[in-house]
Amino acid sequence: MNWTAALLLLFVASVVDLQEAVEGDCCSDAQNTDDVQEDQGLLELEAACPELSGQIIGGRPSSVSRHPYQVSMVLNGNSFCGGFIISRDYVLTAAHCVQNTAPSAIRLRVGSTRRDSGGRIVWVSNVTVHPQYGNPQFDNDIAVLRLAQPLPVNAAIRPIRLPQRGQAVPLVRLTVTGWGLTAPRGRRIPRIMMEAQVPVVPHWLCRLSYGDALTGNMFCGGHFLIGGVSSCQGDSGGPAVFRGTAFGIVSFARGCALPLSPTVFTNTAALRDWITDNTGV
């Protein structure tokens, strides 16, 4: 057995972890001084060593002006997942982010580069999780959030286009955005939106890592052999975008940016009929 096959078997034997945010990261005013010092230290580090800059793993700082559809989800004062605007009334996210969560417990921050300030907070009136989520495991990882009030549309708040039903995911680099961990073993998530360019992995190749767990409602992205670019905990529910179209929703992975363990995305084109039936979009 060659080294590639051995590594593949080792990773396949690992447990798959959903990419949720680490608990305990809060946004209290008591942390503001530390946060300013931390942000300043990050800027100094980036100036000296750009290759070590803070990231969605392998990415760079971004802004809501570049991605006005991006949403930060807040539960009990903590950012825990992402989502994206598909109309004035609806946001898409991952089912595992909101399953068994009351709409009244969820707040969405829209129109802000920061996950803990700016923009506006909006309320959710209804949560619809795909009825076949988790059957089989991790499949149909998609949910619709109906907003309590229609969103305004402006430069910082704008819906993103969805692919047509059954449209193929192009074998290109998709843009993934969010506020997830910036290091595989990190303990705090960034306050500034990050983005990364993630190459799509052919379905047949990704099956070498995930086997039958990879269904037709999923696709993979990342540097398959070497890792190094990925979404991570806290990015779940966020979009994977190419030329203004959201082809995917961040779903799960084995670790973050590991070799032979690309991120798995929910394929929005494969579930397009369900989205339309539940949103009219």
N, C-alpha and C positions, 0 to 999 in steps of 0.2 A: 504494500500500500504506500503510495507516495505521500509527501507531506501535505499537499492540498487536500487530498481525500481524508487524511487523518484529522486535519483541522476542521473540515466540514462536519465530520461525524461528532467531533467534540462540541461544536457549537450547536448542532442539531439536538444534542442531548440536553442542552441547557433549557431552563424554564423561560418561556416568553413572558415579558412584562409589559402591561399596558402603560402607555406613556402619559401618566398623570403627574401632576405637580407634587413636589415634596411637601408634606405637611409641616406647618409651623412657620412658614415664611409669611410674615404679616407686614402691614403697612402703617404701623403706629408712628406718631410723631416722635416718640422717644428714640427712633432709629435714624432720624433725619441727619444728625451730625455724622454718624458712622457712614451713612449712605453717601453724603457729600465727599467724605474722605475717600471712600471706596471708589466712587466715580472718578475723582481726581487721579487716584492711583492708576485706574484703568487707562485714563487718557495718557498719563505719562508713560505707561508701559507700551501702549499702542504706538506712541511717537518713537520710542526707542526700538521696539521690535514689532513691526506690523504683523508678522506672522503669528504672534501670540495674542492678537487682539481678541476681545470678548466676542462670543459668537453663539447663535444656534450653532451647534458644532460644525466647524468649517465655514462659518458665515461671517456676516458683518453687520454693524448697526444699520438700521433702516428708519423709515418714518411713515406716518399715516398719509402724507402727501403722495407717497409712492404706492401705498396699499390702503386706500380709503375704505375698503370692504372688510378689513381685519377688525375683529372684535375680541376683547378680553372678557372672560367670564369670571365672576366673583361669587364665592359662596362663603358665608360667615366671615366676610372681610378679607378672605384670601383669594388670590388669583389661582385658578386650578386648571383651566383649559382655555382653548381658543375657539373661535367660530368665524363665520364670514357671512356678510350680508348678501342675500340674493334678491331681495325686493324691499320696499319700504316697510313691509309687515313681517318679513321672515328672515331668520338666520339659520344656517346649517351648521351642525357640529357633529361630533362622534357620539354614538349611542352610549358608549361606556362612560362618557362624561356626565350624563344627566339621567341615566337609568335610576328609577326609584327616588328621584329628586323632585320635590314639589316646585311648581313654577314660581310660587311666592318666595322661595329661598334663593332664587337666581337673580343676579344683577348683571347687566352687560354694560361695559364701558365702550363707547363708540367714539370715533373721531379724535383719537389721541394716540400719540406715539408712545406715551408712558402708560403702563398698565395700572398705575395707582393714582393718577391725577390727570386733569385736563379732559377735554371732550365733554361728553355728557353721559350720565347713568340712565339706562332705560330698564324698564321692568318687562317681565315675561308673563303672558297670560295663559299660555298653554304649551306643554311639552309633548311631542309625538315621537316616540321611539319606534323604529321599524319592528313590526310584530315578529319577524323571524330573526331578530338580532340574537347572536349566540347559537344559532342552529344551522350549520355546525359552529363550533367555537370560533369567536371573533368575526364570523360572517355577518354581513348586513350591518356594519358598525356605522349607523347613520341616524340622526335625529333632527327634527324640525322644531325650532322655537318660534312660536307666534308672539309678536311683541304687543304690549298693552296699548301702545299708541304708534301710529305710522311715523317712520323716521323722516326728518328733513333730508333733502339731498343737496350736498354742497361739495366743495373741494376735499373735505376731510371725511365725508360720509357718503358712500356711493355703492350701490349693488355691483356685484361682479357677474359676468355672463357664465352660464353653464353650457356644457357640451350638448350636442344633440344625442338623442337616444341611440345607444350602441356605437357611438363615435369612438374610433380607436384612439388609445392614448399614444401620442407620438413619442418616438424614441429620441427624446431631446432632454435638455436640462430644464427641469421645472423649478420655479421659485417657491420656496417654502418660507412662511413667515410665522412669527410668534414670540412668546416670552419664555420659552422653555430653558432648561438647564443649558449652560454654555460649555460644560465639561462633563465627560462621562461619569465622573464620580463627584460632581459638584453637589453642593447642599443648598445653594440659594439661586433663585431665578432672577434674571436681569429686569430692570425697570424700563429699559428702552427696548422698543421693538427690534428684533433681529431678522435677518433674512439669509438664506443660503440657496445656492444653485445645486440641485440634486439631479444627477442623471437617472433617467428611467432604466430599469433593469429588465431585460426580456423575461416574459412570464416563465418560459421553460427553464431559464437559468435560476430564477428566484425559487423555483420548486425544489432545486437541489438543496436549498437551505430549509425551507418550510414544509416541503412535502405536500400531503393532502390538505394541510391547514390553509394552503393558498387556494382560494376559490376564484371563480370567474368574476366575482364582485370585488376583486382586489387587484392591485398591481404594486410593484416594488420600485424603490428609488434609493440610490446611494452608489458609492464606489464598491462594487461587489467584492473584489479581492482584497483591497487594502483598507476599506472603511475611511474614516476621517471626515466625512461630510454627512450630516444627518439632522433630523429633528430629534428631540429628546423629551424627557419628562416635563410636562407643562405645555408642550406644543400640540397635544392631542386636540382634535377637532378643527385645527387650522387648515387652510387651503394649500393645495399644490397647483400652481398656476403656470400656464404657458400662453403668451400673447393675449392676455386679458380674459382667459377662460379657466375656470376652476375645474380641473380634471380629477382632483382627488381630495380626500380628507385624511389628515394624519390619524392613523389608527393604532398600530402597535409595532414593536420590534423586539429583538432579543438584545437587550442592552442599548447602547447609544453609539453609533458610528463604528461598530466593531466590524472587522473583516468577516465576510461571508454571512453577514447579518443585516441586510438592507432594511430600511423602514418600509412597512406595509401601509398602503393607502387604500381607503375605500374608493372604489371606482364610481364616480358620479354618473358617468354615461350609462353604466350597467344598471343603475338604479333610477334612471331618469323618469320612468313612468311613475314610480312611487313618489318621487319628489313632486311631480306635477299634480298627482292626485291629492297630495296633502298641502300644496301651497298655491296651485294655479300657475306656477312659474314654469 
